[in-house]
Amino acid sequence: MSNTPNGQRPPLRSTLSGDPEMLELVEMFVADLSRRREAIRAAMEGRRADDLKRLAHQLRGASASYGLKPLGDAAGRVEDAIKRLEGRDAAELERVRAEVDELIEMCDRAAGG
């Protein structure tokens, strides 16, 4: 993925944003991303793997419905990584930090900031 001239990644836009029938729903979903992002961040910082997996699963499923497949893919990577860690010590959750950071960054890009 290319970066903008100032080194930041470009905003993530819904493929449905041009659909007048879906626009309001997409906007509501995108507006809720900051709340989801904070819940994901809090679950990671609190080492609550079950919460993090649930949040990633929900975002994975919803993102495609709102034309944000790359966001759903990132959420899927988090969910899958946590599944691979199940049954291990909570300290192992740090192994998914990069995937969680990418998911948070993509939430920011989709939410416009």
C-alpha positions as CSV (number, residue, x, y, z in Angstrom):
1,M,0.0,0.0,0.0
2,S,1.4,3.4,-0.9
3,N,1.8,6.2,1.5
4,T,0.8,9.8,1.0
5,P,3.6,12.4,0.5
6,N,3.8,13.1,4.2
7,G,4.4,9.4,4.9
8,Q,0.9,8.6,6.1
9,R,-1.3,5.9,4.6
10,P,-4.3,7.2,2.6
11,P,-7.8,7.0,4.2
12,L,-9.6,3.8,3.8
13,R,-12.9,4.3,2.0
14,S,-15.9,2.1,1.7
15,T,-16.6,0.6,-1.7
16,L,-20.3,1.4,-0.9
17,S,-19.9,5.1,-0.2
18,G,-21.2,5.9,-3.7
19,D,-24.4,3.9,-3.1
20,P,-27.1,6.4,-1.9
21,E,-29.1,3.5,-0.3
22,M,-26.1,2.4,1.8
23,L,-24.4,5.8,2.5
24,E,-26.2,6.5,5.8
25,L,-25.5,3.0,7.1
26,V,-21.8,3.2,6.1
27,E,-21.5,6.6,7.8
28,M,-23.0,5.2,11.0
29,F,-20.6,2.2,10.9
30,V,-17.6,4.4,10.3
31,A,-18.7,6.8,13.1
32,D,-18.7,3.9,15.5
33,L,-15.2,2.8,14.6
34,S,-13.5,5.1,17.2
35,R,-15.5,3.4,19.9
36,R,-14.5,0.0,18.5
37,R,-10.9,1.0,18.2
38,E,-10.8,2.1,21.9
39,A,-12.4,-1.2,23.0
40,I,-9.8,-3.1,21.0
41,R,-7.0,-1.0,22.5
42,A,-8.3,-1.5,26.0
43,A,-8.7,-5.3,25.5
44,M,-5.1,-5.5,24.3
45,E,-3.7,-3.4,27.1
46,G,-5.7,-5.3,29.6
47,R,-4.6,-8.6,28.1
48,R,-8.2,-9.7,27.7
49,A,-7.8,-12.2,24.9
50,D,-11.4,-13.3,24.9
51,D,-12.7,-9.7,24.6
52,L,-10.1,-9.0,21.9
53,K,-11.1,-12.1,19.9
54,R,-14.8,-11.2,20.2
55,L,-14.3,-7.6,19.1
56,A,-12.1,-8.6,16.2
57,H,-14.7,-11.3,15.2
58,Q,-17.5,-8.7,15.2
59,L,-15.5,-6.2,13.2
60,R,-14.4,-8.9,10.8
61,G,-18.0,-9.8,10.0
62,A,-19.4,-6.3,9.8
63,S,-16.6,-4.7,7.8
64,A,-17.3,-6.6,4.6
65,S,-21.0,-5.7,4.8
66,Y,-20.1,-2.0,4.8
67,G,-17.6,-2.2,1.9
68,L,-14.5,-2.1,4.1
69,K,-13.0,-5.5,3.3
70,P,-9.4,-4.5,4.1
71,L,-10.5,-3.6,7.6
72,G,-12.3,-6.9,8.0
73,D,-9.2,-8.7,6.7
74,A,-7.1,-7.0,9.4
75,A,-9.6,-7.9,12.1
76,G,-9.5,-11.5,10.8
77,R,-5.8,-11.6,11.2
78,V,-6.2,-10.5,14.8
79,E,-8.9,-13.1,15.5
80,D,-6.9,-15.9,13.8
81,A,-3.7,-15.0,15.7
82,I,-5.6,-15.1,19.0
83,K,-7.1,-18.5,18.2
84,R,-3.6,-19.8,17.6
85,L,-2.7,-18.7,21.1
86,E,-5.7,-20.2,22.9
87,G,-4.7,-22.3,25.9
88,R,-1.5,-20.4,26.4
89,D,-0.4,-17.9,29.1
90,A,-2.0,-14.5,28.9
91,A,1.5,-13.0,28.4
92,E,1.6,-14.7,25.0
93,L,-1.0,-12.1,23.8
94,E,1.9,-9.7,23.2
95,R,2.7,-11.8,20.2
96,V,-0.4,-10.4,18.4
97,R,0.6,-6.7,19.1
98,A,1.6,-6.0,15.5
99,E,-1.7,-7.3,14.1
100,V,-3.7,-5.3,16.7
101,D,-1.7,-2.2,16.0
102,E,-2.4,-2.6,12.3
103,L,-6.1,-3.1,13.0
104,I,-6.2,0.1,15.1
105,E,-4.4,2.0,12.4
106,M,-6.9,0.8,9.8
107,C,-9.8,1.8,12.0
108,D,-8.2,5.3,12.2
109,R,-7.9,5.4,8.4
110,A,-11.5,4.3,7.8
111,A,-12.7,6.8,10.4
112,G,-10.8,9.6,8.7
113,G,-8.3,10.3,11.5
